[in-house]
Amino acid sequence: MILVGNQRGGAKDLALHLLKAENEHVEIHEVRGFASHNLMAALNEAYAISKATRCKQFLFSLSLNPPKDKNVSTQIFEKAVEQAEERLGLSGQPRAIVFHEKNGRRHCHAVWSRIKVDEMKAVQLSFTKQKLTELSRELYLEHGWTMPDGLKQSHARDPRNFTLAQWQQAKRIGKDPKQIKAVFQECWSVSDTQGAFAQALKEHGYILARGDRRGFVAVDHRGEVFAVSKWAGIRTKEVRTRLTDEQNLPSVDEARIRIAKDMTERLKALSQEQGTAFDARMTQLEEKRQTLTRQHKTERQKLYDAQDLHWQRKQQEWRDHFNKGFRGLFDRITGNRRKIKERNERDAWQVKMHQQQERDALVFEQLEARRTLQSRIERLNALKSYRHDELAHDISQYRDMREQRLEQLEAQRREQSRSRPQPRQRGPDWSR
């Protein structure tokens, strides 16, 4: 599991973070070595003790994150915390352990007080990152988990580690030339005038325009230019016989500007529609997530109540094992009471371990259900990101195409104005 730790102050802020309600489940597993068993009070106690020293970062906070798809028992978490505590030199220091569950993942936080009460000074911590990284590698090897590349070697981490949806852009799908030719031939055959031909092309996504070299062309939604005579498979003379009003057609640049404007507006509308549809779907999944979280909390509370009741009954049973009166005194003298006490302690340990296993089993079962829902949420988010990037990419391309064509038209106008003959000046020519 990945171990990340740091020295810090701010007892209240840390306690609020560990108890944050944004987590679906929060379990205060252990509060050890403090006067209070309340997490907020315990960390504030560490702060109060630190005021007798000059230590500002009086806490050490550690997060333990196992692999996403693994069910890790509470016992394994506890062992990892103990190992980290020993390597960092925090053995015996007051600590708290909190479990968080969110998005189908379970992880753990451990917090130690660095202040040694008997010496009233802070535990010196050195090379904590290196020690935790070494322990993290050992845990991966011990449990047979697939080790991340960045943990194998530090230089293997990729600073450009983005999701596929952030990088993948839509690739233009090329059309079959036979299909393009069939469209032009069909439009030509069903129309007998220029207006009818232009309308037929428009229905297939083309704009009839005035070409620079070839008299009549069609421009598609990508700005590609197609000569009518070539793609319709007819002679230029036949084209000019039917298409006579060349001057009222837009130029290729003007057609591209019009296409860019229309496509930009349409793509923006599609983007808004997609966003609304994704938001509605995400709302449904969020409602399912909240319902599942409430159901899981209810199931856990039922288990905790049943275990508490069983524990109370066992405590009464263990008390009944001790004889009272003269027999109890005799048991003390003969050592039988000590044997009964040891047997009760062994029984209590077994009950605690069994109850912890029951809690872990329930947590693992609920995590599987939560992960199934989380995978649907992540797929929806990935699809939403991909669609958004796809549309944003296309909108940007059409915007750039429109701006480029406008610049070209403006440059052509300036060139034409410069090429016009200047009017002759009136008056004598003093240059002679």
ABEGO torsion letter per residue (X at the ends): XBBBBBBBBGAAAAAAAAABAABABBBBABBBGBABABAAAAAAAAAAAAAABABABABBBBBBBBBAABBBBAAAAAAAAAAAAAAAGABGBBBBBBBBBBGGBBBBBBBBBABBAAAGBBBBBBGAAAAAAAAAAAAAAAAGBBBBAAAABAAABBAABBBAAAABBBBBBBBBAAAAAAAAAAAAAABABAAAAAAAAAAAGBBBBBBAABABBBBBAAGBBBBAAAAAGBBAAAAAAABABAAABBBAAAAAAAAAAAAAAAAAAAAAAAAAAAAAAAAAAAAAAAAAAAAAAAAAAAAAAAAAAAAAAAAAAAAAABBBEAAAAAAAAAGAAAAAAAAAAAAAAAAAAAAAAAAAAAAAAAAAAAAAAAAAAAAAAAAAAAAAAAAAAAAAAAAAAAAAAAAAAAAAAAAAAAABBBBBBBEBBAAX
